[in-house]
């Protein structure tokens, strides 16, 4: 019953969303006025390269062929699916002939490592604090934390991150100004390298955790305040259920449901990178890779990153959907 | 369930920490240097230095102009774009010849002298420098050059394949230090393919490439060159590349010509934005930076050990070999009329224009090459008598001489009005502000337009000859710090004041629109950039060749102005038949071409490119500033390697 009435339709929906998403990702960059071939030639010229004007037609034809941009858009679309189904995302136009998968493979661990950690940390701390602050909303400490969150939350991320950088990397000089690890250090599983990565990622992580925490804190606090006023909580209290049980089973558990959905979406978004974090802290990752791909009209790279992101978001949402009965016993797929 | 959740979350956190710790694929560094600087003396490391094990006072740190390297492990510069300014062209590679725009010299690198052409330019012989070795110790000989050309001709995937296939009939090595080319057709500028002006055809080490199965996909890692530095290591994420001085630096042309480079290590690092760059320099973690004008001010105000190219106002580097200005699309009306183009020029008050564009800091040029290097002496000053006599027919039997030899003085007055201290030395003023420009003559501009059927409406706004309002959208990129944007901004103000409905049209598709002719007026350079040294203007003039022009909508092969003329074609042909090493003959033909460009004015030359560089003197001094321009000042240009022997370490810890 579960398989036929829920799992199969849900899986078809999952495939359909991926197909529509990837199709949109194929066509939308091609509507940009940027022609990747002309952009490449222009970049080469702008950087002083001597391109023989007499050979320009040949250069354009060669680049068009190398980039796989020959034929109609439909031809290219067919070729794209044929490649994708073989697991081939093609080569980057602007970083030719580097495969898109290699570029993503280099950037992804940095992004995933930083954002997975910080997203989860911010979610856990923000929700725990928010839950208690919501339950004990009349207390002074709750109001104090709320006031701090009110100040932090509307702060533009760029300003906040840059302020941290100025304070801890320039004024106090506890942390490095930029980078993912020390200059000259090659990636390895050695403790010095891991230590260096942790040291370099501390400020970017701190900036994301603090701002993320403020958001989760405030939403959780509001949800808890709302749940506390629900009649079933009042009945439980009148019925003599212990305070501890009311807090954990009746209030926090119910308040957590929308936050779990939020966490799933946040985890999915990890795979499109954290552009501003990467810019402020010169941190390696997918964000700047995607940004430069858009600026340069690098269709294959744009598609590669977004295909990855579409897979990640839809898959995580699917998993959360399937796991939801664990969190909310009222939901039964059968 | 709570316990399971907590375990799950804990596992996720641990997994993500491990992910970032082992982030890039191991083995991404240079194979020969997996343990960076293992032998290097330990530095007195400060908590925030971030320099790993390299000794800071023996290391020079510069930023990468073209940003984070997208293909860090690929050094095959013969295919596509490989971020060659990360130390490849500027430290590790030596070309046959290099342009040094600061001195106006062409420097012999792997070549030991000028190319020698036969009378009809179908044969050329190049003498090579003796005693040079590759960074792996193998000798450099003419066999490397022959191998390079033959390899490039054999594989279509190489960027230079078309050029060599079309031009080269055969290449041979008469002896170990001579290369001889037989060409398919006369080409007196064939050798410039090997002349480094921010890129050229590099020579491959035959002993490495000859055993490569597919040279197009070969990554050439580690890079082996004939420059004074060799690859030390690189970041698999593309943020930095480190180069180490060769133990046999004296076997490189740089070492032979200028002596031992001083920095032991040179790091090219990418900073994601200007804020990060400035913070790095303020904390002495970056020695050389390319910055914006605001960034320059920020560094100079807060860093006691930092300096700019000029120690005093205007601080800027104004000898970059690019002439900025305005380009007209001459394939479109009304910009197909030279009267209209001249009218738009005469509607510009250059003092105001320069104030808006660059706060008066650029050197004016009335011709389509910048006022720098040997160009003022060879071209601009000798042309002044002709410029002063140059006359426009403005209709009704009236004429007008537009040149104003004192135009630069108006910029000086502007600068003084802004409170800047400006030298009174005429030589210094010429160097800083140029040698004249054109008069501000809106009345003459009006007569030229009326002569061509333009009129004004009751509001004083200009109408096209068909009676519709004249609107100009000046196309530029979107970055306000770039000079195409700045030129458009200044021109739009001038033309608005003149009564034209002008506006700026910033677009990310700027390059595509320029190439296909989908614009009226743009902030693109009004002429192709010259070499920046030597007398030859072939690189500038040939882009106006009528053979390169395509219909609107198709990508043009020549200059985006799509302008040409039979007279210019004749000059180009004449230049092709002039020996490039005959200095005065080349200058004379170049002047002929410049005169035609002035008469026709397909684009308005305004000021030479203005750049901003900051140098920290905490660890290194004797930078090639304006007071001692022994070489060009940038670290991203090829001759940076020629700067390294002249830098002086301070010994600071």
Interface residues (C-beta under 8 A of the other chain):
Chain A: X32 X33 X34 X35 X38 X39 X40 X41 X42 X43 X44 X46 X47 X48 X49 X50 X52 X53 X54 X55 X56 X57 X58 X59 X60 X62 X66 X92 X94 X95 X96 X97 X98 X103 X105 X106 X107 X109 X110 X112 X113 X114 X115 X116 X117 X120 X121 X124 X162 X165 X166 X169 X170 X173 X174 X175 X176 X177 X178 X179 X180 X182 X183 X184 X185 X186 X187 X188 X189 X193 X194 X197 X198 X200 X201 X248 X278 X279 X280 X281 X282 X283 X284 X288 X292 X295 X326 X327
Chain B: X1 X2 X9 X12 X13 X15 X16 X17 X18 X19 X20 X21 X22 X23 X24 X25 X26 X28 X29 X34 X35 X36 X37 X46 X47 X48 X50 X51 X52 X53 X54 X66 X67 X68 X70 X71 X74 X79 X80 X81 X85 X156 X157 X159 X162 X163 X166 X192 X193 X195 X197 X198 X199 X200 X216 X217 X232 X233 X235 X236 X237 X238 X239 X240 X242 X267 X269 X270 X271 X272 X273 X275 X276 X279 X280 X282 X283 X285 X507 X508 X509 X511 X512 X513 X514 X515 X516 X529 X539 X542 X543 X545 X547 X548 X555 X557 X558
